[in-house]
Amino acid sequence: MDNIYDLIIIGSGPAGLSAAIYAQRARLSCIIMEKNYVSGGQVINTYEVDNYPGMPKSNGFQLAQAFRAHAEELGAEFVSQQVEEVRVADSSIKEVKTAKNLYRAKAVIIATGAKHRLLQVPGEEELSGSGVSYCATCDGAFFKNKTVAVVGGGDVAAEDAIFLARGCERVYLIHRRDTLRAAKILQEKVLQDDKIIPVWDSVVTKIHGEDTVEAVTIRNVKTDEKKDLVLDGVFVAVGITPHTECFEGLLECNEGGYIKAGEDTKTNVPGIFAAGDVRTKSLRQIITAAADGANAVTAVQEYLLRDFV
């Protein structure tokens, strides 16, 4: 069993960092694999986190760094490498392959999170980074006193619209339905803000512009009427898709690509666990991801005691 870790955690968002904290407290030999040099996952792009208990109006980046600092204080070891493949050896040892190395462990927690979903309309790819953005808190400052659109109807879309309205002249909130799916408190804030103009029952069909965004074409899904909105930027917030590409053929996933795992985080492969946004669940929030990390380490400990003692 030389050079074999008890646990490898793949991903360093709230789920992975929570798992790292609990793994260190359990005295498991463990490394955390992260593809980026900054830990935190999607939360680092969140301007304000107002639903994490005991820490109202937290800055997302600062909250993520606090999670990382906690893990490091306990002795967590981080490795900045992109995971290319996870496989199971004959001895049930898990092998995690990167471009540089092959790591081995008795158990693996997958906490790779998810990525932004695209509109997949003409002009989106061409103008990405030139007026098309997927992170309001990252790019909102570039649109001060300008007109922008947010596409989506969930919590992220509502939060983005509220944030952008602080500096923009006008914010169109384009949603394919006639009501928002966001939390009620966010809906209230959106509808009370004079700078935010909801555009109901509509989808974006094209983004126009030469060097930067100049307008979008929208289509009313009920009347099929099309019209153009002149604006300077488009912020896409239409959901996420899980980072599960390198686990294809190994783990059972649902039709959306999420790894099938319940509250115990157990997957169809013994010794491999899924935590956070990457797994099947009804609520994807920082607090539920952190809870998954704790549950996953508990499941890992049970697995190690049963199969490796």
C-alpha positions as CSV (number, residue, x, y, z in Angstrom):
1,M,0.0,0.0,0.0
2,D,3.0,2.3,-0.4
3,N,2.2,5.7,-2.0
4,I,-1.5,5.1,-1.8
5,Y,-3.6,7.8,-0.2
6,D,-6.7,7.1,1.9
7,L,-8.6,9.6,-0.1
8,I,-8.3,11.9,-3.2
9,I,-10.7,14.8,-3.5
10,I,-11.3,16.1,-7.0
11,G,-12.4,19.7,-6.9
12,S,-12.0,22.6,-4.5
13,G,-15.3,24.3,-4.4
14,P,-17.4,24.3,-1.2
15,A,-18.0,20.6,-1.4
16,G,-14.4,19.7,-1.9
17,L,-13.1,22.1,0.7
18,S,-15.6,20.9,3.2
19,A,-14.5,17.4,2.5
20,A,-10.9,18.4,2.9
21,I,-11.6,19.9,6.4
22,Y,-13.4,16.7,7.5
23,A,-10.8,14.5,6.0
24,Q,-8.0,16.3,7.9
25,R,-10.0,16.0,11.2
26,A,-10.5,12.3,10.5
27,R,-6.7,12.0,10.0
28,L,-7.0,10.5,6.5
29,S,-4.1,10.8,4.2
30,C,-5.5,12.9,1.5
31,I,-4.8,15.3,-1.4
32,I,-7.2,17.8,-3.1
33,M,-6.9,18.0,-6.9
34,E,-7.9,21.3,-8.4
35,K,-7.7,22.5,-12.0
36,N,-7.6,26.2,-11.1
37,Y,-5.0,28.0,-9.0
38,V,-7.8,29.7,-7.0
39,S,-10.1,27.5,-4.9
40,G,-13.8,28.1,-4.4
41,G,-15.5,27.0,-7.6
42,Q,-18.5,29.1,-8.8
43,V,-18.7,30.9,-5.4
44,I,-15.7,33.1,-6.2
45,N,-17.7,34.8,-8.9
46,T,-20.6,35.6,-6.5
47,Y,-20.5,39.3,-5.5
48,E,-22.7,38.8,-2.4
49,V,-23.7,35.6,-0.5
50,D,-26.7,36.3,1.7
51,N,-27.9,32.8,2.6
52,Y,-24.9,31.2,4.3
53,P,-25.9,30.9,8.0
54,G,-24.2,33.3,10.3
55,M,-22.4,35.2,7.5
56,P,-25.0,37.5,5.9
57,K,-23.8,39.6,2.9
58,S,-20.6,37.7,2.6
59,N,-18.3,38.3,-0.4
60,G,-18.2,35.1,-2.4
61,F,-14.5,35.2,-3.0
62,Q,-13.7,36.0,0.6
63,L,-15.9,33.1,1.8
64,A,-14.2,30.7,-0.6
65,Q,-10.8,31.8,0.7
66,A,-11.9,31.3,4.3
67,F,-12.9,27.7,3.4
68,R,-9.5,27.2,1.8
69,A,-7.6,28.8,4.8
70,H,-9.5,26.5,7.2
71,A,-8.5,23.4,5.2
72,E,-4.9,24.5,5.0
73,E,-4.7,25.3,8.7
74,L,-5.6,21.7,9.3
75,G,-2.8,20.5,7.0
76,A,-4.7,19.9,3.7
77,E,-2.5,19.3,0.7
78,F,-3.5,20.8,-2.7
79,V,-2.3,19.7,-6.1
80,S,-3.1,22.0,-9.1
81,Q,-3.5,19.6,-12.0
82,Q,-6.3,18.8,-14.4
83,V,-7.8,15.3,-13.9
84,E,-8.1,13.4,-17.2
85,E,-9.4,10.1,-16.0
86,V,-10.4,8.1,-13.0
87,R,-10.3,4.3,-13.1
88,V,-10.5,1.3,-10.7
89,A,-7.6,-1.1,-10.5
90,D,-8.1,-4.9,-9.9
91,S,-7.3,-4.3,-6.2
92,S,-10.1,-1.8,-5.9
93,I,-7.5,1.0,-5.6
94,K,-8.6,4.1,-7.5
95,E,-6.3,5.6,-10.0
96,V,-6.5,9.3,-10.8
97,K,-4.6,10.3,-14.0
98,T,-3.5,13.8,-14.9
99,A,-1.3,15.0,-17.7
100,K,1.7,14.8,-15.4
101,N,1.1,12.1,-12.9
102,L,-0.8,9.1,-11.8
103,Y,-2.2,9.2,-8.2
104,R,-3.6,6.3,-6.3
105,A,-6.1,6.1,-3.4
106,K,-8.4,3.8,-1.6
107,A,-11.3,6.2,-2.1
108,V,-12.2,9.2,-4.2
109,I,-14.6,12.1,-3.7
110,I,-15.7,13.8,-6.9
111,A,-16.6,17.4,-6.2
112,T,-16.0,18.9,-9.6
113,G,-19.0,21.1,-9.7
114,A,-20.6,22.5,-12.8
115,K,-20.1,25.0,-15.6
116,H,-22.3,27.7,-17.2
117,R,-24.8,26.5,-19.8
118,L,-24.6,28.3,-23.2
119,L,-27.5,29.9,-25.1
120,Q,-26.1,28.3,-28.3
121,V,-27.3,31.2,-30.5
122,P,-25.5,33.0,-33.4
123,G,-23.1,35.6,-32.1
124,E,-22.7,34.1,-28.6
125,E,-19.4,32.4,-29.3
126,E,-18.0,35.2,-31.5
127,L,-18.7,37.9,-28.9
128,S,-17.9,35.9,-25.8
129,G,-15.6,38.2,-23.8
130,S,-16.6,41.2,-26.0
131,G,-20.0,41.9,-24.4
132,V,-21.2,38.4,-23.8
133,S,-20.4,37.3,-20.2
134,Y,-21.3,34.5,-17.8
135,C,-20.2,36.3,-14.7
136,A,-21.9,39.6,-13.7
137,T,-19.6,40.1,-10.7
138,C,-16.5,39.6,-12.9
139,D,-17.5,41.9,-15.8
140,G,-20.3,44.2,-14.5
141,A,-17.9,47.1,-13.8
142,F,-17.2,47.4,-17.5
143,F,-20.8,48.3,-18.2
144,K,-21.3,51.2,-15.8
145,N,-24.0,53.6,-17.0
146,K,-24.7,51.3,-20.0
147,T,-27.6,49.0,-21.0
148,V,-27.4,45.3,-20.6
149,A,-29.5,42.2,-20.6
150,V,-29.6,39.2,-18.2
151,V,-30.9,36.0,-19.7
152,G,-32.5,33.6,-17.3
153,G,-35.1,33.4,-14.5
154,G,-33.5,31.6,-11.6
155,D,-31.6,32.8,-8.5
156,V,-28.4,33.6,-10.4
157,A,-30.2,35.6,-13.1
158,A,-32.1,37.6,-10.4
159,E,-29.0,38.2,-8.4
160,D,-27.1,39.3,-11.5
161,A,-29.8,41.7,-12.5
162,I,-29.9,43.2,-9.0
163,F,-26.1,43.5,-9.0
164,L,-25.9,45.1,-12.4
165,A,-28.7,47.6,-11.7
166,R,-26.4,49.2,-9.2
167,G,-24.2,50.5,-11.9
168,C,-26.0,50.1,-15.2
169,E,-28.4,52.6,-16.7
170,R,-30.9,49.8,-17.6
171,V,-31.1,46.0,-17.2
172,Y,-33.4,43.9,-19.3
173,L,-34.2,40.6,-17.6
174,I,-35.2,38.2,-20.4
175,H,-37.0,35.0,-19.3
176,R,-38.9,32.4,-21.3
177,R,-41.7,32.2,-18.8
178,D,-44.0,34.9,-17.3
179,T,-42.8,34.5,-13.8
180,L,-39.3,34.1,-12.3
181,R,-38.1,30.8,-10.7
182,A,-35.9,32.7,-8.2
183,A,-36.4,32.8,-4.5
184,K,-39.3,35.1,-3.5
185,I,-37.0,37.6,-1.8
186,L,-35.0,38.0,-5.0
187,Q,-38.2,38.3,-7.1
188,E,-39.3,41.1,-4.9
189,K,-36.1,43.0,-5.2
190,V,-36.1,42.6,-9.0
191,L,-39.7,43.8,-9.4
192,Q,-39.1,46.8,-7.1
193,D,-36.0,48.0,-8.9
194,D,-36.9,50.7,-11.5
195,K,-33.8,50.0,-13.5
196,I,-34.7,46.3,-14.1
197,I,-37.1,45.7,-17.0
198,P,-38.5,42.2,-17.2
199,V,-39.0,40.8,-20.7
200,W,-41.4,37.9,-20.2
201,D,-42.1,34.9,-22.4
202,S,-39.1,35.6,-24.5
203,V,-35.9,33.9,-25.7
204,V,-32.7,35.3,-27.3
205,T,-32.3,34.0,-30.8
206,K,-29.3,36.1,-31.9
207,I,-26.6,38.4,-30.5
208,H,-25.5,41.2,-32.9
209,G,-22.3,43.1,-33.0
210,E,-19.1,43.6,-34.9
211,D,-16.3,44.0,-32.3
212,T,-18.7,44.2,-29.3
213,V,-22.3,43.5,-28.5
214,E,-24.7,46.0,-30.1
215,A,-28.1,44.3,-29.8
216,V,-30.0,41.1,-29.3
217,T,-32.9,39.6,-31.2
218,I,-35.6,38.1,-29.0
219,R,-38.6,36.0,-29.8
220,N,-41.8,35.9,-27.9
221,V,-42.5,32.2,-27.3
222,K,-46.3,32.7,-27.2
223,T,-46.8,35.0,-30.2
224,D,-43.6,34.2,-32.2
225,E,-43.1,38.0,-32.6
226,K,-39.5,39.0,-32.9
227,K,-37.8,42.3,-32.0
228,D,-34.4,43.7,-31.4
229,L,-33.1,45.3,-28.1
230,V,-30.3,47.7,-28.5
231,L,-27.8,47.2,-25.6
232,D,-24.1,46.9,-24.7
233,G,-23.8,43.6,-23.0
234,V,-25.5,40.2,-22.4
235,F,-25.1,38.2,-19.2
236,V,-26.1,34.6,-19.6
237,A,-27.5,32.9,-16.5
238,V,-29.5,29.9,-17.9
239,G,-28.2,27.2,-15.7
240,I,-25.3,24.9,-15.4
241,T,-24.0,21.5,-16.6
242,P,-21.9,19.2,-14.5
243,H,-18.2,18.6,-15.0
244,T,-18.4,14.9,-15.5
245,E,-16.6,14.4,-18.8
246,C,-13.7,12.4,-17.4
247,F,-15.9,10.0,-15.6
248,E,-18.0,8.9,-18.6
249,G,-18.2,5.1,-18.8
250,L,-17.2,4.7,-15.1
251,L,-20.1,6.3,-13.2
252,E,-23.8,6.2,-13.7
253,C,-25.3,9.6,-14.5
254,N,-28.8,10.9,-15.2
255,E,-30.0,12.4,-18.5
256,G,-28.6,15.8,-17.4
257,G,-25.1,14.4,-16.9
258,Y,-25.2,14.6,-13.1
259,I,-23.7,11.7,-11.2
260,K,-26.4,9.5,-9.6
261,A,-25.8,9.7,-5.8
262,G,-28.0,10.3,-2.9
263,E,-27.5,12.1,0.4
264,D,-24.9,9.5,1.4
265,T,-23.0,10.6,-1.7
266,K,-22.4,6.9,-2.8
267,T,-22.1,6.3,-6.5
268,N,-22.5,3.0,-8.4
269,V,-18.8,2.3,-7.9
270,P,-17.8,1.3,-4.4
271,G,-15.2,3.7,-3.0
272,I,-16.2,6.6,-5.3
273,F,-18.4,9.3,-3.9
274,A,-20.0,12.4,-5.5
275,A,-20.5,15.7,-3.6
276,G,-21.9,19.1,-4.4
277,D,-23.3,20.4,-7.6
278,V,-22.0,17.4,-9.6
279,R,-24.5,15.0,-8.1
280,T,-28.2,14.5,-8.5
281,K,-30.0,16.7,-6.0
282,S,-32.9,19.1,-5.7
283,L,-31.0,22.1,-4.3
284,R,-27.6,23.3,-5.3
285,Q,-26.4,25.9,-2.9
286,I,-23.1,26.6,-0.9
287,I,-24.6,25.1,2.2
288,T,-25.8,21.9,0.6
289,A,-22.4,21.5,-1.1
290,A,-20.6,21.9,2.2
291,A,-23.0,19.4,3.8
292,D,-22.2,16.9,1.0
293,G,-18.5,17.3,1.7
294,A,-19.1,16.3,5.3
295,N,-21.4,13.4,4.4
296,A,-18.9,12.1,1.8
297,V,-16.1,11.9,4.3
298,T,-18.3,10.0,6.7
299,A,-19.2,7.6,3.9
300,V,-15.5,7.3,3.0
301,Q,-14.6,6.4,6.6
302,E,-17.3,3.7,6.7
303,Y,-16.0,2.3,3.4
304,L,-12.4,2.2,4.6
305,L,-13.2,0.5,7.8
306,R,-15.3,-2.1,6.0
307,D,-13.0,-2.8,3.1
308,F,-9.5,-1.9,4.0
309,V,-9.0,-2.9,7.6
